[in-house]
Amino acid sequence: MKLHDFKVSDIKGKEFDFSSLKGKKVMIVNTASACGFTPQFGELEDLYQEAGNDKFEIIGFPSNDFGAQDPGSDTEIASFCEVNYGVTFPMMSKVKVLGDDASSIYKWLQEEVEGDVKWNFHKFLIDENGLVVKDFSSRFSPLDDEVINWINK
């Protein structure tokens, strides 16, 4: 499996086909609206404005799995992200990250790194070929030099 094999629904209910990202580096992050790490939305948006282009994409997946910190509907989450952080990077429909009913993309991501996501704002870096190359915990800033250098490499 590769990232490009997946199709999901975006936060507005439209199909999002990851094959459209072939040739791009991608960061996938599970998000929450009421988490101590929620200000990372601002950092993610800064990164997207600085580096997002035809070679890099950020994809957000809201989840209520950790501390029930994103209980809202997709519409409420989209509004929160836009109003509070000016989010313009693609946000997908809310998903389960953990357990038997986890979304297929998160099952795949966690199998690729051989470990479960522990909290909101866990980041996965996927190369241009759709392969997971690294993941980072919630505490890791999306603006860290390691991420910037990877994008620019």
Secondary structure by P-SEA (a helix, b strand, c coil): cccccbbbbccccccccccccccbbbbbbbbbcccccccaaaaaaaaaaacccccbbbbbbbbccccccccccaaaaaaaaaaccccccccccccccccccccaaaaaaaaaacccccccbbbbbbccccccccccccccccccaaaaaaaac
